[in-house]
Amino acid sequence: MPYDESVPPTPRRRPLLAAAVLAAVCLSTAACGAGGADGGAQALPGNSGSAASPSAPPSTSTPVPAKTSASPTPSAKPSKSAPGRASGPLSGKTVVIDPGHNPNNRLHTREINRQVDIGTTHKECDTTGTSTNSGYAEARFTLDVSHRLRTLLQAQGAKVVLTYDNDRPYGPCVDERARIGNDAKADAVVSVHADGSAVGNRGFHVILPALVRGGAADTSEIVEPSRDLGTRIAGLFVRDTGSAPSNYVGGNSGLDIRKDLGGLNLSTVPKVFIECGNMRDPKDAALLTSASWRQKAAQGIADGISSYLKG
């Protein structure tokens, strides 16, 4: 499927972003140090200078750092599983990409509002996601970035599975999204999103699984590898996009920990979410609606995954 090259108009104002979180930590030797509990600030890898701005060109260097049963939804099988090249640095690795939401969820509110078991509680099957003020939907953004990400990972030899590829009327539900990664025995899973917060709230953040045990949820085996994966993605997203970590979530660390997301609670393989920016802030929206920036976003995520998988 071709990439979405549309660029809806959005000019606008940016507040000052914390520079401290963008202090350089060289990935050529090791990953950054451990952060505090539940989203405490943590140094980011992969940023080789002072605080980045959205206009800063990305570096070209390559870092070398240190359950419940699935709910019934249309088309129970994952779409478009594709192997990478016969050889490459990620040959033999499986990555699952989970494009957040579905452009057609808005047409199936009854189905997506159905409650599903996420281990510790019940939540909606899925949601519609957010959009920019100009109407560019999060689900459209996530699918486009996921396609770009798939291309980059396949070029390195990875086998890539998408949880869906615009091939079903709604969903999949959050429990099925988790199951697809589990069934694929993925080496890494990344769920791609964009946030819908207040104007002035800017930047990206990576969501890590909390330590959760309850019902079918048990994240004890994936908390640490998921933190490693998320930390590497955060650091390299800064480098490749020039965007700063969120100024409203995660204490300017670019990392947040949550225990209320079924896609994380039910995962048995390393998994993170990334909120690439705030669609409701005009300046972030200008980035998210730019095809060239979406390519940088995909590159940052791909570089983080590659860094994690190479060890």
N, C-alpha and C positions, 0 to 999 in steps of 0.2 A: 504494500500500500504506500503511495507517495506521501512524503512529509507534508504537513500543513504549513504552507508558506505565508499565510495571511498575517497581516500586521495591523490590527485595529489601532486607531489613533489614541494616544494618551500622553500628553506632555505633563510634568508637574514637580512638586516641592519635596525635598528630602530632609529629614531631621538629622542631627549629628548622630553618628554611630560609634559605639565604644571601640576605641582603638586597641585597648589592652588585650582583647581576646585574639587579636591577629598577630601577636608576638611570634617571631620566627622560631620554629622548631624543625630541624632538618630531618627529613625522612630517610636520608641516605644512610643513617646509622640505625635508627630504631623508631618504634611507634612512640607517641607521647605518653606521659605519665597518667596514671589512673586518676579519675575525677572523684568528686564526692558523691554521696548517695543521693538518689532521686533528683537528678538533673543539676547537681552542683557544677560549678564552673570547672572546666577541664581544658588543658592546653590542646590546641589543634595541630595535627601534623600537616606537612605539605605546604606551609606558607613561608616563603623565603624572604619576607621583607616586612615592612611596617604595614599598618592597616590598609586593606585594599578598598578601592572605590569601584562602583559599577563600571566606570570608564576605563579602569586599568586593564591593559592587555594581559591575557593569560600567559603564564610561562609555558615553554614547550618542553621543559625537562621532565623526565619520568622518575617518580619517586621509587625508592627501594627501601621501605621501612622494616623496622624491626618485624480431652477430645470428645468431642461429641461426634456422632455420625453426621455427615454432611446433610444440610437441609436440601429438600428437593427444589431444584430450579431448572429452567430449560437448559438443555444441553449440558449434561453432567461432566463431560470430558473437557480438559483444557484444550485451548486452541493453539495451533501453529507451533508445535515443538520442532525446533530446527537445530541440527548439529552445526558446529562451527567447522572451520577448516580441518583437514586431516592432521595438520600440525600447527603449532602455535603455542605461545606461553600459557594459554589457558586450556589447551587440549586435555580432554578427560574431565573437565570441570563442568558442572551443570549449574546454571543461574536461572532462577525464576524471577521474572519481572511482573509486577502486579500493578497495572494501570488503575489508579483510584477511580471508583465510581463507573458510570456508564452513561453515555450521552442520552440514552433512551429511558433512564430511570424515572425521569419526570413524567413519562407517559404510563408508568406502572406503579403509582404510589401505593396501591393496596398491597401489591406483592412485596415491594421493598420495605414497607412498614411492618411486615410480619416479623415477630420476635424469634430470634434464634439463640441457642445456648452458646455462650462464650466461656464456659467453664465456671466462672465465678458468679455470673449473673446472666441476664438475657438482654439482648439489644436488637435494634432493627437489623433486618437482613442486609440492607445497604442504605445509602442516602443519595440524594441528587448531587451533592457537592455544591460548590460555590461558583461564582463567575466574576469577571470584571464588571465595572459599571457600564462598559460598552457592550456587554453581553457575551464576551468570550468565555465559554464554559470551562470549568476545571476539568471535566471529563474529556473534553477535546484536547486540552493542554497535556493531560497525563498520557493519553494515547500517543500523541505526537512525540513527546519526549521518550516514551517507551520504545517506539519504533526506532528512533535514532540510537538509543542505548543498545537495543538488540543488534543493530548493524555493527556498532563499535565492538561489542563483545564477541560476536561471531568472527570478526576479522582477526581476533586473537585466539581463535580456536575453540571457544566455549560453546557448549550446547545450551541453547536459550529456549525457555518455555515462557509463554505469556499466559496469564490466568484467563484472559479473554482478549480477543482481537476484533472488536466491533462485530462479533459473529453471533450475538444472542440478544434477545429483546430487552433484558435487564440483568442486573447483577454481574457476576455471581455474588451470592451472599458471603458475608465475612468469614463464616466457618468453612465454606467451600474454598475460598481463596487460600486459607491456611492449609487445607487438606491437599490442594494442588501442589504446593511447595513440599509438603511432607511426602506425598506419594512419589514425587520426582526425586526424592532423596537429594534435594538441592544442596550444593555447597554454600550457596548464599541466596537470599531472597530480598528484594528491595521493592517496597510499595511506593509508587510515585504519586505525589499529591501537590496541591497548592492550597494555601490557607485563605480564610475569609475573615479577617480581623478588622480592627478599626483603622481609619486613616492615621498615618503617622507611625503605625506599627510596621516595621520593615525587616527584611532579611529572611534567611532560611533557617530551618532547624531540622535536625535528625532525631526521630523518636526511637528510643531503645525500649526493649521489654523490661518491665519490672520483674522481680522475683515473685512469682505467683504460683500457688498450689491450691487447686479447688476444682472439684468435678473432673472434667477432662483436661483441665489446664494445669500444666506443670512446666514452668520455664527454667527450672533449675539448671538444666544442661546447656541452655542457649544464652543465658544472661551474659556471661563473659565473652564468648565469641561474637555475640551480637554487638557488644560494646566496642570491641576491636574493629569490627566491620564499620559501625557507625562513625567512630572517631576518624577512621581513615577517609571515609566519604566526606565528612564535614571539612577536614583539612584540605582535601583536594578540590572540593567544590569552591572553597574560597579562592584557591589558586587559579582555577580554570575559568571561573565566571567573574571574578572581581567583586562578587557580592559579599557582604558582611553577614556574620551570624545574627540571628534574630535579636532585636532590641527589646522584645517583650515576652519571650519564652526562653527558659534555660539559663538565666543569669548571664547572658552574653557569651555562653560557651558554645552555642550552636547545637547543643545536645539537650534532650528532654527525656524523662523516663515516665512511662505510663503503664497502668495496670488495667485500663478499661477498654482496651482495643482487642477485639476477638482475633483479628489477624495476627497479633503478636501472642496473645495468651494461648492460643491453640497450636502455635507453631512448635515443631520438634526439631527444626533446623534453624541455623542463624538467620535472623530476619530483622530488618529495620524499615521504618517509614521515613521518607524525606518530604518535608513541606518546603517547596523550592522558593517560595516567596508569598507575599500577601496580595491576593488579587484585588482586594478592596482599597489598597493604597495606590494612588495614581502613579507614583514613580516605580513602585514594584510592578504594577500592571504593565507599564511601558516595557519592562524587561520581559515579563512573561509572555507578552504578545509579539515579541520579536523573534523571528525564525532564527536569526544568527545567535541570539542569546540562548535559545532553547538548545541549539547545537552545543554551546559551551556547557550548559547544564548537563546534558547527556554525557559530555566528555568528563566532567567532574565526577559524576556518579560512576562512570565506567572506570576511571582511573582509581577511585576508591575501592571498587570491587576487585579490580586487578591487583592492587597493592595487598589487599587482604588475602586473596587466593594464592598469591605468590609467597606470602609469609614474610 
